[in-house]
Amino acid sequence: MPQTNSTIDKIQVSLLKEQLHPHFLFNTLNGLYALAIKKSDKTATGIAQLADLMRYLMGEGQAPEVSLPIELDYVANYIALQQLRLTAQTEVRLSIADQTMNQTIAPLLLTPFIENAFKYGVNNDIFSVISIKIACELTQLNLWVQNNKVATDVISHKIGLATTQKRLQLLYPNRHTLNIFDEPTTYTVDLAIRLK
C-alpha cells in the first residue's frame, strides 16, 4: 500500500525531532564538562537538571503535541541548566507569559532557538546579554530571542536551527512566521505560531 503525504510528513517530523536529541545532549554535556573541570559545586545540580530534561525528551517529548504549560516548563528548566555555566559577564533577561493554559504545541520547537543564543552569545571574557520573551495569547504563541554576537570557540553547524525550520514548515504550514535578523552585533529570532 503506498504511503500518503500525511504518513510521509509524520515520518519526516519524527526523523527531524530525533536529530535534535543528540544535538541537545552533546551541547549540554559540553556545558557540564566545563563545570566539572572547574570543580564547580553546580555540577551535581546540573546533572540532576539534565536528568529531568532527558526524562521529558524520552516521555512527553515523544508525543506529537504536549500541553503548552508543560513545554514552557521544559524551556524554563533548559534555561536554568544553561545559566549554571554562566558568569556575571552574561546577563539573561527572561520573560515567559502564558495566558492560555489549554493550548498544545509540538514539543521541542522553541528550544533550538534558545540553545543557539547560549551557544553563540556567551563568552565569559566579554559582557553580553541574552533576551528571551515568550508570550501566548488566545491562539498565538510568540518567541523572541536576541543575543549579542561574541567571539566563541564554537564551530557553527546550525543543524538544530535548520531541523527546526523544517519541522515548523511540516507541522505549522501557513500558520507560522519566522524572521531571523543576523546583524553585525546581534542575532535575533522572531517566531509566531498560530496554535489552533
JOURUR-V999608 format. One record per backbone hydrogen bond with DSSP energy under -1.0 kcal/mol. CO is the residue of the C=O (numbers start at 1). NH is the residue of the N-H. E is the energy in kcal/mol with one decimal. If there is no record, write none. Layout:
BEGIN
co: (CO & CO)
nh: (NH & NH)
e: (E & E)
END
This chain:
BEGIN
co: (4 & 5 & 6 & 7 & 8 & 9 & 10 & 11 & 12 & 13 & 14 & 15 & 19 & 20 & 21 & 22 & 23 & 24 & 25 & 26 & 27 & 28 & 29 & 30 & 31 & 32 & 33 & 34 & 35 & 36 & 40 & 42 & 43 & 44 & 45 & 46 & 47 & 48 & 49 & 50 & 51 & 52 & 53 & 54 & 55 & 56 & 59 & 60 & 66 & 67 & 68 & 69 & 70 & 71 & 72 & 73 & 74 & 75 & 76 & 77 & 78 & 79 & 82 & 83 & 87 & 89 & 91 & 93 & 95 & 97 & 103 & 105 & 110 & 111 & 112 & 113 & 114 & 115 & 116 & 117 & 120 & 123 & 128 & 129 & 130 & 131 & 132 & 133 & 134 & 135 & 136 & 137 & 139 & 140 & 141 & 142 & 143 & 144 & 145 & 146 & 147 & 158 & 159 & 160 & 161 & 162 & 163 & 164 & 165 & 166 & 167 & 168 & 172 & 175 & 177 & 179 & 181 & 181 & 185 & 186 & 187 & 188 & 189 & 190 & 191 & 192 & 193)
nh: (8 & 9 & 10 & 11 & 12 & 13 & 14 & 15 & 16 & 17 & 18 & 19 & 23 & 24 & 25 & 26 & 27 & 28 & 29 & 30 & 31 & 32 & 33 & 34 & 35 & 36 & 37 & 38 & 40 & 39 & 43 & 46 & 47 & 48 & 49 & 50 & 51 & 52 & 53 & 54 & 55 & 56 & 57 & 58 & 59 & 61 & 62 & 63 & 105 & 71 & 72 & 73 & 74 & 75 & 76 & 77 & 78 & 79 & 80 & 81 & 82 & 83 & 85 & 86 & 90 & 128 & 130 & 132 & 134 & 136 & 68 & 66 & 114 & 115 & 116 & 117 & 118 & 119 & 120 & 121 & 150 & 126 & 91 & 148 & 93 & 146 & 95 & 144 & 97 & 142 & 99 & 140 & 195 & 137 & 193 & 135 & 191 & 133 & 189 & 131 & 187 & 162 & 163 & 164 & 165 & 166 & 167 & 168 & 169 & 170 & 171 & 172 & 175 & 194 & 192 & 190 & 183 & 188 & 149 & 183 & 147 & 181 & 145 & 179 & 143 & 177 & 141)
e: (-2.4 & -2.7 & -2.2 & -2.2 & -2.6 & -2.8 & -2.4 & -2.5 & -2.6 & -2.5 & -2.1 & -1.3 & -1.1 & -3.0 & -2.7 & -2.7 & -2.0 & -2.4 & -2.7 & -1.8 & -1.6 & -2.3 & -2.6 & -2.0 & -1.7 & -2.5 & -2.5 & -1.5 & -2.6 & -1.3 & -1.4 & -2.7 & -2.3 & -2.2 & -2.5 & -2.5 & -2.2 & -1.9 & -2.3 & -2.7 & -2.1 & -1.8 & -2.4 & -2.4 & -1.3 & -3.3 & -2.1 & -1.9 & -2.3 & -2.2 & -2.7 & -1.9 & -2.0 & -2.3 & -2.5 & -2.6 & -2.4 & -2.3 & -2.3 & -2.1 & -2.2 & -2.3 & -1.2 & -1.2 & -1.7 & -2.6 & -2.8 & -3.0 & -3.0 & -1.6 & -2.7 & -2.7 & -1.3 & -3.4 & -2.0 & -1.2 & -1.7 & -2.2 & -2.8 & -1.4 & -1.3 & -2.4 & -2.7 & -1.2 & -3.1 & -2.5 & -2.3 & -2.6 & -3.3 & -3.2 & -1.9 & -2.4 & -3.3 & -2.0 & -2.6 & -2.2 & -3.1 & -2.7 & -3.0 & -3.0 & -2.3 & -2.1 & -2.6 & -2.3 & -2.3 & -1.9 & -2.3 & -2.7 & -2.0 & -2.0 & -3.2 & -2.6 & -2.0 & -3.5 & -2.4 & -2.8 & -1.1 & -2.2 & -2.8 & -2.0 & -2.1 & -2.8 & -2.3 & -2.6 & -2.8 & -2.3 & -2.8)
END
